[in-house]
Amino acid sequence: MKKKLLSVVLSLSMISTFMVGCGSKEKASNNNEIYFLNFKPEIAETYKAIAKDYEAETGVKVKVVTAASGTYETTLKSEIAKSDAPTIFQINGPVGYESWKDYCADLSSSKLYSYLSDKSLAIKSGDGVYGIPYVVEGYGIIYNDAIMKKYFELSDKAVSIKSTSEINNFDILKKVIEDMTAKKDKLGIKGVFASTSLGAGEQWRWQTHLANMPLYYEFKDNKNFDNTILAGLDSKEIKFSYEENYKNIFDLYINNSATDKPLLGSKSVSDSMAEFALGNVAMVQNGNWAWSQIKGVSGNTVQENDIKYLPIYTGVKGEEKQGLCIGTENYFAINSKVSKEKQDASVAFLEWLFSSEKGKKYITKDLGFIAPFNTFTDAERPEDPLAKEVSAWMQKDVTSVPWTFAAFPSEDFKNRFGDALLEYAQGSKSWDDVVKTVQETWKSEKSK
């Protein structure tokens, strides 16, 4: 009887030890699990496939949860408070960082940060890096290289430079543009620039994208902030101190356009892009999203390998080192409140996604991202020519201009800016009136 009792006790002890051991393994497994809270429902299935492949390759489980459309901030607030909180989440630029900075780990020593082609795009505070952009878009002056080459081959051109690649400031750009206008018949174009679309609802390229330039430089002068968007959000008033620089490029656009200034109020963005696609003009300001418009124009004559980018030069000192306007609202952050093991595992997953052959294929082919990392070769970039150009400019030794227009106070501010530009182009408002409108509207909108 004693032997049987001892046997039972030993058996129970072994079972208990086995169960504790299994429990420890299960606990360890959970501790190493990554939890990615995804922002976009339309790519949820792709991220699930990525997670499956990553687990098969590394043994590390990636839990993917996707917030419903328009509910990300609410979902993040709920999930971040749980014991099993997201280890990877997304923040909406500097504004999002201000809301979530207590949960953002410093990524300055990570390989992921080292992979960034343009490190000025990261969200920083002091010496720390707390948000890594993972998909970007860009805009600038798109040009047709075939027309530009035709110009530079002219024996009577008024400039000594020999190619568009030598244009690196406003003074050179202005000389080239005005000379091309004088020789537009020889070049077979109706104007150098496509129409400056100033119709209602068609002004966004000027009251938002072009307006980004002077206000970026103004807020950059604010030494109280590391970030121009945060400086803009803090500004109750603006001086519009770089208004002459804005006027420089805007005048160049409207004075060398395919359309006379009084008629610009009737022009749309589609009109402008069609003029470029049909070879009627040499240049147009727009972003890489414009490729679908160019490609879709019936009778399109522009060859893909002739579509290139120039930065928007305005005459600011040192602009020779200025790149395209590059921006995003999508940044990865690592939860600083989870264990160091989970933080490291989360960073390792993102580094795999943006550096391994399999991961990069998902990024380019399935997600279609312009990824701002130097781990991608030209062959691994998105295939459309404008996306390739944005990627190429991010590899150059220049500083990209961030999308500071995220700090603009309202749509009303932008629309009143655009309406004032139309009146200026039509001759019914002076430039001083435009400046006053911009200053007063910013102030009134900020006071609401």
HUCORBEL-V28235 format. One record per pair of residues at least 12 apart in sequence whose C-alpha atoms are under 10 Angstrom apart, sorted by the first residue. I is the first residue (numbers start at 1). J is the second residue. D is the distance in whole Angstrom. If there is no record, write none. Layout:
((I	J	D) (I	J	D))
This chain:
((29	59	10) (29	60	8) (29	61	8) (30	60	10) (30	61	9) (30	84	9) (30	342	10) (31	84	9) (31	338	9) (31	339	8) (31	341	8) (31	342	7) (31	345	10) (32	59	10) (32	60	7) (32	61	8) (32	62	9) (32	339	9) (32	340	10) (32	341	7) (32	342	6) (32	343	9) (32	344	9) (32	345	7) (32	346	9) (33	55	10) (33	59	10) (33	60	6) (33	61	5) (33	62	6) (33	63	7) (33	84	10) (33	87	9) (33	341	10) (33	342	7) (33	345	8) (33	346	9) (34	51	10) (34	60	8) (34	61	6) (34	62	5) (34	63	6) (34	64	8) (34	84	10) (34	85	10) (34	86	8) (34	87	6) (34	88	8) (34	341	10) (34	342	7) (34	343	9) (34	344	10) (34	345	7) (34	346	6) (34	347	10) (34	349	8) (35	61	9) (35	62	6) (35	63	5) (35	64	6) (35	65	8) (35	84	8) (35	85	7) (35	86	5) (35	87	5) (35	88	6) (35	89	9) (35	335	10) (35	342	9) (35	346	8) (36	51	9) (36	62	7) (36	63	6) (36	64	5) (36	65	6) (36	66	8) (36	85	9) (36	86	6) (36	87	6) (36	88	5) (36	89	6) (36	90	9) (36	332	10) (36	334	10) (36	346	8) (37	63	8) (37	64	6) (37	65	5) (37	66	6) (37	67	7) (37	72	9) (37	75	9) (37	76	8) (37	79	9) (37	80	10) (37	85	9) (37	86	6) (37	87	8) (37	88	6) (37	89	5) (37	90	8) (38	64	7) (38	65	6) (38	66	5) (38	67	6) (38	68	9) (38	72	8) (38	76	10) (38	86	10) (38	88	9) (38	89	7) (38	90	7) (39	65	9) (39	66	6) (39	67	6) (39	68	8) (39	69	8) (39	70	9) (39	71	9) (39	72	6) (39	73	9) (39	75	10) (39	76	10) (39	89	8) (39	90	7) (39	91	9) (39	330	9) (40	66	7) (40	67	7) (40	68	8) (40	69	7) (40	70	9) (40	72	9) (41	65	10) (41	66	6) (41	67	7) (41	68	6) (41	69	6) (41	70	10) (42	66	10) (42	68	10) (42	69	9) (42	367	10) (43	66	9) (43	366	9) (43	367	7) (44	64	8) (44	65	8) (44	66	6) (44	67	9) (45	64	9) (45	66	10) (46	362	8) (46	363	10) (46	366	7) (46	367	7) (47	62	9) (47	63	10) (47	64	7) (47	65	9) (47	66	9) (47	362	9) (47	366	10) (47	367	9) (48	62	8) (48	63	8) (48	64	6) (48	65	9) (48	66	10) (49	64	10) (49	362	9) (50	62	9) (50	64	10) (50	353	8) (50	358	9) (50	359	8) (50	362	7) (50	363	10) (51	63	7) (51	64	7) (51	349	9) (51	353	10) (53	358	9) (53	359	9) (54	349	8) (54	352	8) (54	353	9) (54	358	9) (54	359	9) (55	349	10) (58	349	9) (60	345	8) (60	346	10) (60	349	9) (61	345	10) (62	87	10) (62	345	10) (62	346	9) (62	349	9) (63	86	9) (63	87	10) (64	86	9) (64	88	10) (65	79	10) (65	86	9) (72	89	10) (72	90	9) (72	91	10) (73	90	9) (73	91	9) (73	92	10) (73	96	9) (73	99	10) (76	89	8) (76	90	9) (76	91	10) (76	100	10) (77	100	10) (80	103	9) (80	335	9) (80	337	9) (80	338	10) (83	338	9) (84	338	9) (85	335	8) (85	337	9) (85	338	8) (86	334	9) (86	335	7) (86	337	10) (86	338	8) (86	342	10) (86	346	10) (87	103	10) (87	104	10) (87	333	8) (87	334	6) (87	335	5) (87	336	8) (87	337	9) (87	338	7) (87	339	9) (87	342	7) (87	343	7) (87	344	10) (87	345	9) (87	346	6) (87	347	9) (88	104	10) (88	332	7) (88	333	6) (88	334	5) (88	335	6) (88	336	10) (88	342	10) (88	343	8) (88	346	6) (88	347	8) (88	349	10) (88	350	9) (89	103	10) (89	104	9) (89	131	10) (89	331	8) (89	332	6) (89	333	5) (89	334	6) (89	335	7) (90	104	10) (90	131	8) (90	132	9) (90	133	9) (90	329	9) (90	330	7) (90	331	5) (90	332	5) (90	333	6) (90	334	9) (90	335	10) (91	104	9) (91	123	10) (91	130	10) (91	131	7) (91	132	9) (91	133	9) (91	329	8) (91	330	6) (91	331	5) (91	332	7) (91	333	7) (92	131	9) (92	133	10) (92	328	8) (92	329	5) (92	330	6) (92	331	7) (92	332	9) (93	121	10) (93	122	9) (93	123	7) (93	131	8) (93	132	9) (93	133	8) (93	229	9) (93	230	10) (93	327	9) (93	328	8) (93	329	5) (93	330	7) (93	331	6) (93	332	10) (93	406	9) (94	122	9) (94	123	6) (94	124	9) (94	125	10) (94	130	10) (94	131	9) (94	227	7) (94	228	9) (94	229	7) (94	230	7) (94	329	9) (94	331	9) (94	406	10) (95	229	8) (95	230	7) (95	233	9) (95	329	10) (95	406	9) (95	407	9) (96	131	10) (96	329	9) (96	330	10) (96	331	9) (97	123	8) (97	124	9) (97	125	10) (97	130	8) (97	131	8) (97	331	9) (97	333	9) (98	230	9) (100	130	10) (100	333	9) (100	335	9) (101	125	10) (101	130	8) (101	131	10) (101	333	9) (101	335	10) (101	336	9) (102	335	9) (102	336	8) (102	337	9) (103	130	9) (103	333	8) (103	334	8) (103	335	5) (103	336	5) (103	337	6) (103	338	9) (104	129	9) (104	130	6) (104	131	8) (104	332	9) (104	333	6) (104	334	6) (104	335	5) (104	336	5) (104	337	8) (105	128	9) (105	129	8) (105	130	6) (105	131	9) (105	333	7) (105	334	5) (105	335	6) (105	336	4) (105	337	8) (105	338	10) (105	340	10) (105	343	8) (106	124	9) (106	125	9) (106	127	9) (106	128	5) (106	129	5) (106	130	5) (106	131	8) (106	333	9) (106	334	8) (106	335	10) (106	336	8) (107	122	10) (107	124	10) (107	128	7) (107	129	5) (107	130	6) (107	131	8) (107	132	8) (107	333	8) (107	334	8) (107	347	9) (108	122	10) (108	124	9) (108	127	8) (108	128	6) (108	129	5) (108	130	8) (108	131	10) (108	132	10) (109	128	9) (109	129	9) (110	129	9) (110	344	9) (110	347	8) (110	348	9) (110	351	9) (111	347	8) (111	348	9) (111	350	10) (111	351	7) (111	355	10) (112	132	8) (112	134	10) (112	347	7) (112	348	8) (112	349	10) (112	350	7) (112	351	5) (112	352	9) (112	353	10) (112	354	8) (112	355	9) (112	373	8) (112	375	10) (113	129	8) (113	130	10) (113	131	9) (113	132	7) (113	133	9) (113	351	9) (113	373	9) (114	373	9) (114	374	9) (114	375	10) (115	351	9) (115	354	9) (115	355	9) (115	372	8) (115	373	5) (115	374	5) (115	375	6) (115	376	9) (116	132	8) (116	133	8) (116	134	9) (116	371	9) (116	372	6) (116	373	4) (116	374	6) (116	375	9) (116	394	9) (116	395	9) (117	371	9) (117	372	6) (117	373	5) (117	374	5) (117	375	9) (117	376	10) (117	391	9) (117	392	10) (117	393	10) (117	394	6) (117	395	6) (117	396	8) (117	397	10) (118	326	10) (118	372	7) (118	373	8) (118	374	9) (118	393	10) (118	394	6) (118	395	7) (118	396	9) (118	397	9) (118	398	8) (118	399	7) (118	400	7) (119	132	9) (119	133	10) (119	372	9) (119	373	10) (119	394	10) (119	399	9) (119	400	10) (120	227	10) (120	399	7) (120	400	8) (120	401	9) (120	402	9) (121	133	7) (121	136	9) (121	326	8) (121	327	8) (121	328	9) (121	331	10) (121	372	9) (121	399	9) (121	400	8) (121	401	9) (121	402	7) (121	403	10) (122	134	10) (122	331	8) (122	332	10) (123	226	9) (123	227	8) (123	331	8) (123	332	10) (123	333	10) (124	226	8) (124	227	8) (125	225	9) (125	226	7) (125	227	9) (126	226	8) (129	333	10) (130	331	9) (130	332	8) (130	333	6) (130	334	8) (130	335	10) (130	336	10) (131	330	9) (131	331	5) (131	332	6) (131	333	5) (131	334	8) (132	330	8) (132	331	5) (132	332	5) (132	333	7) (132	334	10) (132	372	10) (133	327	9) (133	328	7) (133	329	8) (133	330	6) (133	331	4) (133	332	6) (133	333	9) (133	371	8) (133	372	7) (133	373	9) (134	328	8) (134	329	10) (134	330	7) (134	331	6) (134	332	7) (134	350	10) (134	354	9) (134	363	10) (134	369	8) (134	370	8) (134	371	6) (134	372	6) (134	373	8) (135	327	9) (135	328	7) (135	329	9) (135	330	7) (135	331	8) (135	363	9) (135	367	10) (135	368	9) (135	369	5) (135	370	5) (135	371	5) (135	372	6) (135	373	9) (136	288	10) (136	326	7) (136	327	6) (136	328	5) (136	329	8) (136	330	8) (136	331	10) (136	369	7) (136	370	6) (136	371	6) (136	372	7) (136	387	10) (136	390	9) (136	391	9) (137	287	7) (137	288	7) (137	289	8) (137	324	10) (137	325	8) (137	326	6) (137	327	6) (137	328	6) (137	329	10) (137	369	9) (137	370	7) (137	371	9) (137	372	9) (137	386	10) (137	387	8) (137	390	7) (137	391	9) (137	403	10) (138	286	9) (138	287	5) (138	288	6) (138	289	9) (138	309	10) (138	323	10) (138	324	6) (138	325	5) (138	326	4) (138	327	6) (138	328	9) (138	370	10) (138	386	9) (138	387	8) (138	389	9) (138	390	6) (138	391	9) (138	393	9) (138	394	10) (138	400	9) (138	401	9) (138	402	9) (138	403	9) (139	205	10) (139	209	8) (139	210	10) (139	285	7) (139	286	5) (139	287	4) (139	288	6) (139	289	9) (139	290	9) (139	309	8) (139	310	9) (139	311	8) (139	312	9) (139	323	10) (139	324	6) (139	325	5) (139	326	7) (139	327	9) (139	386	9) (139	387	10) (139	389	10) (139	390	8) (139	401	10) (139	403	10) (140	209	9) (140	210	9) (140	284	8) (140	285	6) (140	286	6) (140	287	6) (140	288	9) (140	308	10) (140	309	6) (140	310	6) (140	311	5) (140	312	5) (140	313	9) (140	323	9) (140	324	6) (140	325	6) (140	326	9) (140	390	9) (141	193	9) (141	282	10) (141	283	6) (141	284	6) (141	285	4) (141	286	6) (141	287	8) (141	308	8) (141	309	6) (141	310	5) (141	311	6) (141	312	6) (141	313	9) (141	324	9) (142	193	10) (142	276	9) (142	282	8) (142	283	6) (142	284	5) (142	285	6) (142	286	7) (142	287	8) (142	288	9) (142	290	10) (142	307	7) (142	308	6) (142	309	5) (142	310	6) (142	311	9) (142	312	10) (142	386	8) (142	389	10) (143	164	9) (143	192	9) (143	193	9) (143	276	8) (143	281	9) (143	282	6) (143	283	4) (143	284	7) (143	285	9) (143	302	10) (143	306	8) (143	307	6) (143	308	5) (143	309	6) (143	310	7) (144	276	8) (144	277	9) (144	279	8) (144	281	8) (144	282	5) (144	283	6) (144	284	9) (144	302	7) (144	303	8) (144	304	9) (144	305	9) (144	306	5) (144	307	5) (144	308	7) (144	309	9) (145	163	9) (145	164	8) (145	282	8) (145	283	9) (145	302	9) (145	303	9) (145	304	10) (145	305	8) (145	306	5) (145	307	6) (145	308	7) (145	309	9) (146	279	9) (146	282	9) (146	302	8) (146	303	8) (146	305	9) (146	306	6) (146	307	9) (147	180	10) (147	187	7) (147	188	9) (147	189	9) (147	192	10) (147	279	8) (147	280	10) (147	281	8) (147	282	6) (147	283	9) (147	302	10) (147	306	9) (148	162	10) (148	163	8) (148	164	7) (148	176	10) (148	180	9) (148	187	9) (148	192	10) (148	282	7) (148	283	9) (148	306	9) (149	162	9) (149	163	7) (149	164	8) (149	306	10) (150	186	9) (150	187	7) (150	188	10) (151	163	9) (151	164	10) (151	176	9) (151	179	9) (151	180	7) (151	183	8) (151	184	9) (151	186	9) (151	187	7) (152	164	8) (152	176	9) (152	180	10) (154	183	9) (154	186	9) (154	187	9) (156	179	10) (156	183	10) (157	176	9) (157	179	7) (157	180	8) (157	182	10) (157	183	9) (158	175	8) (158	176	8) (158	178	9) (158	179	6) (158	180	9) (159	172	8) (159	175	7) (159	176	7) (159	179	8) (160	172	10) (160	176	10) (161	176	9) (164	176	9) (164	308	10) (164	309	10) (164	310	8) (165	308	10) (165	309	10) (165	310	8) (167	310	8) (167	311	9) (167	313	9) (167	320	9) (168	310	8) (168	311	8) (168	312	10) (168	313	8) (168	318	10) (168	319	7) (168	320	5) (168	321	8) (168	322	8) (168	323	10) (169	311	9) (169	312	9) (169	313	6) (169	314	7) (169	315	6) (169	316	8) (169	317	9) (169	318	9) (169	319	6) (169	320	6) (169	321	9) (169	322	9) (170	245	9) (170	248	8) (170	249	8) (170	252	10) (170	311	10) (170	312	8) (170	313	5) (170	314	5) (170	315	5) (170	316	8) (170	317	10) (170	319	8) (170	320	9) (171	248	10) (171	313	9) (171	314	9) (171	315	7) (172	313	10) (172	315	10) (173	249	10) (173	252	9) (173	310	10) (173	312	10) (173	313	8) (173	314	9) (173	315	10) (174	248	9) (174	249	9) (174	252	7) (174	253	10) (174	256	10) (174	313	9) (174	314	10) (174	315	10) (176	192	10) (177	191	10) (177	192	7) (177	193	9) (177	252	8) (177	253	9) (177	255	10) (177	256	7) (177	282	10) (177	283	10) (178	192	9) (178	252	8) (178	255	9) (178	256	7) (179	192	10) (179	256	10) (180	192	7) (180	256	9) (180	282	9) (181	193	9) (181	255	9) (181	256	6) (181	257	9) (181	258	10) (182	256	9) (184	256	10) (184	280	10) (184	281	9) (184	282	10) (187	280	10) (187	281	9) (187	282	9) (188	279	9) (188	280	7) (188	281	9) (188	282	10) (189	258	8) (189	275	10) (189	276	10) (189	278	10) (189	279	7) (189	280	5) (189	281	5) (189	282	7) (190	256	9) (190	257	8) (190	258	5) (190	259	8) (190	275	9) (190	279	9) (190	280	5) (190	281	6) (190	282	9) (191	253	10) (191	254	10) (191	255	9) (191	256	6) (191	257	5) (191	258	4) (191	259	8) (191	260	10) (191	275	9) (191	280	7) (191	281	5) (191	282	7) (191	283	9) (192	252	10) (192	253	8) (192	254	10) (192	255	10) (192	256	6) (192	257	6) (192	258	7) (192	276	10) (192	280	8) (192	281	5) (192	282	5) (192	283	6) (192	284	9) (193	252	9) (193	253	6) (193	254	8) (193	255	9) (193	256	6) (193	257	5) (193	258	6) (193	259	9) (193	272	9) (193	275	9) (193	276	8) (193	280	9) (193	281	6) (193	282	6) (193	283	5) (193	284	6) (193	285	8) (194	253	8) (194	254	9) (194	256	9) (194	257	6) (194	258	6) (194	259	8) (194	269	9) (194	271	8) (194	272	5) (194	273	7) (194	274	9) (194	275	6) (194	276	6) (194	277	10) (194	279	10) (194	280	8) (194	281	6) (194	282	8) (194	283	6) (194	284	5) (194	285	8) (195	253	8) (195	254	8) (195	256	9) (195	257	6) (195	258	6) (195	259	6) (195	260	8) (195	261	9) (195	263	9) (195	264	7) (195	265	10) (195	266	10) (195	267	7) (195	268	8) (195	269	8) (195	270	10) (195	271	7) (195	272	5) (195	273	9) (195	274	10) (195	275	8) (195	276	9) (195	281	9) (195	283	10) (195	284	8) (195	285	10) (196	250	9) (196	253	7) (196	254	6) (196	257	7) (196	258	9) (196	259	8) (196	260	10) (196	261	9) (196	263	10) (196	264	6) (196	265	9) (196	266	10) (196	267	7) (196	268	8) (196	269	8) (196	271	9) (196	272	7) (196	284	9) (196	285	9) (196	422	10) (196	425	10) (197	254	10) (197	259	10) (197	263	10) (197	264	6) (197	265	7) (197	266	7) (197	267	5) (197	268	5) (197	269	6) (197	270	9) (197	271	8) (197	272	7) (197	422	9) (198	261	10) (198	263	9) (198	264	6) (198	265	5) (198	266	7) (198	267	6) (198	268	7) (198	269	9) (198	418	7) (198	419	8) (198	420	10) (198	421	8) (198	422	6) (198	423	10) (198	425	9) (199	263	10) (199	264	7) (199	265	4) (199	266	5) (199	267	6) (199	268	6) (199	269	9) (199	418	9) (199	419	9) (199	422	8) (200	265	8) (200	266	9) (200	267	9) (200	268	9) (200	415	8) (200	418	8) (200	419	8) (200	422	10) (201	268	8) (201	269	9) (201	415	8) (201	418	9) (202	265	9) (202	266	9) (202	267	8) (202	268	5) (202	269	6) (202	270	9) (202	415	10) (202	418	9) (203	265	9) (203	267	10) (203	268	8) (203	269	8) (203	414	9) (203	415	8) (203	417	9) (203	418	6) (203	419	8) (203	421	9) (203	422	9) (204	269	9) (204	411	10) (204	414	8) (204	415	8) (204	417	10) (204	418	8) (205	269	9) (205	285	7) (205	286	7) (205	287	9) (205	418	9) (206	246	10) (206	250	8) (206	285	9) (206	414	9) (206	415	10) (206	417	9) (206	418	7) (206	421	8) (207	405	9) (207	411	10) (207	413	9) (207	414	5) (207	415	7) (207	416	8) (207	417	6) (207	418	5) (207	419	9) (207	420	10) (207	421	8) (207	438	10) (208	403	9) (208	404	9) (208	405	6) (208	406	9) (208	408	8) (208	411	9) (208	413	10) (208	414	6) (208	415	9) (208	417	9) (208	418	9) (209	285	9) (209	286	9) (209	287	9) (209	325	9) (209	403	8) (209	404	9) (209	405	7) (210	246	8) (210	249	9) (210	250	8) (210	285	9) (210	286	10) (210	312	8) (210	325	10) (210	405	9) (211	240	10) (211	243	9) (211	246	7) (211	250	10) (211	404	9) (211	405	8) (211	408	10) (211	414	9) (211	417	9) (211	418	10) (212	246	9) (212	325	9) (212	401	9) (212	402	8) (212	403	7) (212	404	6) (212	405	5) (212	406	9) (212	407	10) (212	408	9) (213	242	8) (213	243	10) (213	245	9) (213	246	7) (213	312	8) (213	313	9) (213	314	8) (213	316	10) (213	325	8) (213	401	8) (213	402	9) (213	403	9) (213	404	8) (213	405	9) (214	240	7) (214	241	7) (214	242	5) (214	243	6) (214	244	9) (214	245	7) (214	246	6) (214	247	10) (214	314	9) (214	316	9) (214	404	10) (215	228	9) (215	229	10) (215	232	8) (215	238	8) (215	239	9) (215	240	7) (215	241	8) (215	242	7) (215	243	9) (215	246	9) (215	404	7) (215	405	8) (215	407	9) (215	408	9) (216	228	6) (216	229	8) (216	231	9) (216	232	8) (216	242	9) (216	401	8) (216	402	8) (216	403	8) (216	404	6) (216	405	8) (216	407	10) (217	240	10) (217	241	9) (217	242	7) (217	316	8) (217	401	9) (217	404	9) (218	231	9) (218	232	9) (218	238	8) (218	239	8) (218	240	7) (218	241	6) (218	242	7) (218	243	10) (219	231	6) (219	232	6) (219	233	10) (219	234	10) (219	235	9) (219	238	9) (219	240	10) (219	241	10) (219	404	9) (220	232	9) (220	404	10) (222	235	10) (227	402	9) (227	404	9) (228	401	10) (228	402	8) (228	403	9) (228	404	6) (228	405	9) (228	406	10) (228	407	8) (229	402	8) (229	403	8) (229	404	5) (229	405	7) (229	406	6) (229	407	5) (229	408	9) (230	404	9) (230	406	9) (230	407	7) (231	404	9) (231	407	8) (232	404	8) (232	405	9) (232	406	9) (232	407	5) (232	408	7) (232	409	9) (233	404	10) (233	405	10) (233	406	9) (233	407	5) (233	408	7) (233	409	8) (233	446	9) (234	407	9) (234	446	10) (235	407	9) (235	408	10) (235	409	10) (235	442	9) (235	443	9) (235	446	8) (236	409	9) (236	442	8) (236	443	6) (236	444	9) (236	445	9) (236	446	6) (236	447	7) (237	439	7) (237	440	8) (237	441	9) (237	442	6) (237	443	5) (237	444	9) (237	445	10) (237	446	8) (237	447	9) (238	438	8) (238	439	6) (238	440	9) (238	441	10) (238	442	7) (238	443	7) (239	435	9) (239	436	10) (239	438	9) (239	439	7) (239	440	10) (239	442	10) (240	435	7) (240	436	9) (240	438	8) (240	439	7) (240	442	10) (241	435	10) (242	314	9) (242	315	10) (242	316	8) (243	314	10) (243	431	9) (243	432	10) (243	434	9) (243	435	7) (243	438	10) (244	314	9) (244	315	9) (244	316	10) (244	431	9) (244	435	10) (245	313	9) (245	314	5) (245	315	6) (245	316	7) (246	313	9) (246	314	6) (246	315	9) (246	316	10) (247	314	8) (247	431	8) (247	434	10) (247	435	10) (248	313	9) (248	314	6) (248	315	7) (249	312	8) (249	313	7) (249	314	6) (249	315	9) (250	314	9) (250	421	9) (250	425	9) (251	425	9) (252	314	10) (253	283	9) (253	284	9) (253	285	9) (254	425	7) (255	425	9) (256	281	10) (257	281	8) (257	282	10) (257	283	9) (257	284	10) (258	272	9) (258	275	8) (258	276	10) (258	280	8) (258	281	7) (258	282	10) (259	272	10) (260	425	9) (260	426	9) (261	422	9) (261	424	9) (261	425	6) (261	426	6) (261	427	9) (262	422	9) (262	423	9) (262	424	10) (262	425	7) (262	426	5) (262	427	8) (262	428	10) (263	422	10) (263	425	9) (263	426	8) (264	422	7) (264	425	8) (264	426	8) (265	419	9) (265	421	10) (265	422	6) (265	423	9) (265	425	9) (265	426	8) (269	286	9) (269	290	10) (269	293	10) (270	290	10) (270	293	8) (270	294	9) (270	297	9) (272	284	7) (272	285	9) (272	286	10) (272	294	10) (273	285	9) (273	286	9) (273	290	8) (273	291	9) (273	293	7) (273	294	6) (273	295	10) (273	297	8) (274	293	8) (274	294	7) (274	295	10) (274	296	9) (274	297	6) (274	298	9) (274	299	9) (274	300	8) (275	294	9) (275	297	9) (275	300	9) (276	294	8) (276	297	10) (276	300	9) (276	301	9) (276	302	8) (277	291	10) (277	293	8) (277	294	5) (277	295	8) (277	296	9) (277	297	7) (277	298	9) (277	299	8) (277	300	5) (277	301	6) (277	302	6) (277	303	9) (277	307	10) (278	294	9) (278	297	8) (278	298	8) (278	299	7) (278	300	5) (278	301	5) (278	302	7) (279	299	10) (279	300	8) (279	301	6) (279	302	6) (279	303	10) (280	301	10) (283	307	10) (283	308	10) (283	309	9) (283	310	10) (284	309	10) (285	309	9) (285	310	9) (285	311	10) (285	312	8) (286	309	10) (286	386	10) (287	309	10) (287	324	10) (287	325	9) (287	326	9) (287	386	8) (287	387	9) (287	390	9) (288	309	10) (288	384	9) (288	385	8) (288	386	5) (288	387	6) (288	388	9) (288	389	8) (288	390	7) (289	384	10) (289	386	8) (289	387	8) (290	386	8) (290	387	10) (291	304	9) (291	307	9) (291	384	7) (291	385	8) (291	386	6) (291	387	8) (292	384	9) (292	386	10) (295	384	10) (303	385	10) (304	384	8) (304	385	6) (304	386	9) (305	384	10) (305	385	7) (305	386	10) (306	385	9) (307	384	10) (307	385	6) (307	386	7) (307	388	10) (307	389	8) (308	385	8) (308	386	7) (308	388	9) (308	389	6) (308	390	9) (309	323	10) (309	324	8) (309	385	10) (309	386	8) (309	388	10) (309	389	6) (309	390	8) (309	392	10) (309	393	8) (310	323	8) (310	324	7) (310	389	10) (310	393	9) (311	323	5) (311	324	5) (311	325	7) (311	393	9) (311	400	9) (311	401	9) (312	324	7) (312	325	8) (312	401	10) (319	398	9) (319	399	9) (320	398	8) (320	399	10) (321	396	9) (321	397	7) (321	398	5) (321	399	6) (321	400	9) (322	397	9) (322	398	5) (322	399	5) (322	400	6) (322	401	7) (323	390	10) (323	393	7) (323	394	8) (323	396	8) (323	397	9) (323	398	5) (323	399	5) (323	400	4) (323	401	6) (323	402	10) (324	389	10) (324	390	8) (324	393	7) (324	394	8) (324	398	9) (324	399	8) (324	400	5) (324	401	6) (324	402	9) (325	390	9) (325	399	9) (325	400	6) (325	401	4) (325	402	6) (325	403	7) (325	404	9) (326	372	10) (326	390	8) (326	391	10) (326	393	10) (326	394	8) (326	399	10) (326	400	6) (326	401	6) (326	402	5) (326	403	6) (326	404	10) (327	400	9) (327	401	8) (327	402	6) (327	403	5) (327	404	9) (327	406	10) (328	402	9) (328	403	8) (329	403	9) (329	406	9) (332	347	10) (332	350	9) (333	346	10) (333	347	9) (334	346	7) (334	347	7) (351	375	10) (354	371	8) (354	372	10) (354	373	7) (354	374	9) (354	375	7) (354	376	8) (355	373	9) (355	374	9) (355	375	6) (355	376	7) (356	375	9) (356	376	10) (357	375	10) (357	376	9) (357	380	9) (360	375	9) (360	376	7) (360	380	7) (360	381	9) (361	376	10) (361	380	8) (361	381	10) (363	380	9) (363	381	9) (363	382	9) (364	376	9) (364	380	7) (364	381	6) (364	382	6) (364	383	9) (365	380	9) (365	381	9) (365	382	8) (365	383	9) (367	382	10) (368	381	9) (368	382	6) (368	383	9) (369	381	8) (369	382	7) (369	387	9) (370	382	6) (370	383	10) (370	387	7) (370	388	8) (370	390	8) (370	391	7) (371	387	10) (371	391	8) (372	390	9) (372	391	7) (372	392	10) (372	394	7) (372	395	9) (373	391	9) (373	394	9) (373	395	9) (374	391	9) (374	394	9) (374	395	7) (376	391	9) (377	391	10) (378	391	8) (378	392	8) (408	442	8) (408	445	9) (408	446	9) (409	441	9) (409	442	7) (409	443	9) (409	444	9) (409	445	6) (409	446	6) (409	447	10) (409	448	10) (410	441	10) (410	442	9) (410	445	7) (410	446	9) (411	445	10) (412	441	8) (412	442	9) (412	445	8) (413	437	9) (413	438	7) (413	439	10) (413	440	9) (413	441	6) (413	442	6) (413	443	9) (413	444	9) (413	445	7) (413	446	10) (414	438	9) (414	441	9) (414	442	9) (416	434	9) (416	437	7) (416	438	8) (416	441	8) (416	442	10) (417	434	7) (417	435	9) (417	436	10) (417	437	7) (417	438	6) (417	439	10) (417	441	8) (417	442	10) (418	434	9) (418	438	10) (419	434	9) (419	437	10) (420	433	8) (420	434	6) (420	435	9) (420	436	10) (420	437	7) (420	438	9) (421	433	10) (421	434	7) (421	435	10) (421	437	10) (422	434	10))
